[in-house]
Amino acid sequence: MSRTSRISKSSDPELAHRLSRRGVLGVAAGASAAAIIGAAAPATAATTTAAEQTGSSGHGHGRPVLPPGRLGIQLYSLRDKVSTLGFAAVFAELEKYGYDEIEFAGYTQGTAGAITLAQLKRLTRDYGLNPIGSHVGYYSNDPNAYTFAQNLEKVLDDAEALGLKHIGTASGPFRYGATVDAWKRAAEEFNTYGAAARKRGMKFYQHNHAEEFSFATDQPGVRLYDVLLKETDPKLVHLEMDIYWAYAGQFRFSKQVDGTPAPFDPLRYVLKQPHRYPLFHVKDGIRDEAARDGYRMVDVGDGDIDYKRFISAVNKTPGGYRDHHWQAEHDNPVESFAFARKSSAHLHSLRERCGD
């Protein structure tokens, strides 16, 4: 049974409609791709993963680790292509590689020309991509800046116009410093943004880097990430775990300043409160204890982070196979289309063995 056929039997008619268009749109996408990356490009993930998803590829049995319809990509990874080729060309490639969702990192396309939010939303629909979320700054010293703190209603207006279900920030809650009280104050603001987003049917979220797992400067036994979790309302503030940066935090902040061991497991944070983590960044790294973060960032599938274990564990939580979204990302890929293609191929190849 094809991917589209399986999805059409689900309870999501909009998703089924989007995916049913891929056979037609693939012709246009292929023509666009030839002009963009050349006719000698390797086989695409969409082609190679079709057999894997039906279990005919010989790569194992059981259901795929990646939930159907939930492979996304953070467009920051493709910012070079967006700013030169434009969203349409990028979306054509992502559709060809088998992506289902996108997460925005801005709504402009550089030298490719001006684009309205209505046009951008139409492009996502035309290429069968669900716009699942967007990153916006937390605050700025400019009172007119496009951030949650300075322009909350405009940020939400734009997210609503694009049909986003999640709207968040990749900024750390360091606006007032790194003390416990400073993070309590930031948490109050996050609760405010979350309440405003919820009124519009969206979820507000915060994306971590490694530093969120550091310790408070005034209470060195308190991990700042724990303050954020405790002081934000779980109904209003959600989390997007960047798995790579969480493991970097595990490496960098496994001890308090005085040397007291303080180990933690990023996965355990998710398993304790899976409902708070609707989104994830799938970013890979090669273990390197000589590096500041303990890892060197590489394309998804080329590193040492066990995504089969991580995603499978989240899938086993209540609603886990249905309620989470996985966004591939690389901060500075060598070639961004190649990164997107490889990431899709790897994640679609992961399968749980029967009985796992």
Salt bridges, closest charged atoms under 4 A:
GLU52 OE2 - HIS59 NE2 3.92
ASP80 OD2 - LYS81 NZ 3.21
GLU93 OE1 - LYS96 NZ 3.87
ASP100 OD1 - ARG3 NH2 2.05
GLU101 OE1 - HIS325 ND1 2.94
GLU103 OE2 - HIS135 NE2 3.13
GLU103 OE1 - HIS281 NE2 2.62
GLU153 OE1 - ARG200 NH2 2.55
ASP157 OD1 - ARG200 NH1 2.64
ASP158 OD1 - LYS154 NZ 3.10
GLU160 OE1 - ARG200 NH1 2.95
GLU189 OE1 - ARG175 NH1 3.13
GLU211 OE2 - ARG252 NH1 2.85
GLU240 OE1 - HIS135 NE2 2.87
GLU240 OE2 - HIS281 NE2 3.31
ASP242 OD2 - HIS207 NE2 3.03
ASP242 OD2 - HIS281 ND1 3.46
ASP242 OD2 - LYS283 NZ 2.82
ASP265 OD2 - ARG309 NH2 3.76
ASP288 OD2 - ARG296 NE 3.12
GLU289 OE2 - ARG287 NH2 3.74
ASP293 OD1 - ARG252 NH1 3.31
ASP293 OD2 - ARG292 NH2 3.11
ASP299 OD2 - LYS342 NZ 3.12
ASP302 OD2 - LYS342 NZ 2.74
ASP323 OD1 - ARG322 NE 2.98
GLU329 OE1 - HIS281 ND1 2.66
GLU329 OE1 - LYS283 NZ 3.09
ASP331 OD1 - LYS283 NZ 2.95
GLU335 OE2 - LYS81 NZ 2.65
GLU352 OE1 - ARG63 NE 3.64
GLU352 OE2 - LYS316 NZ 3.97
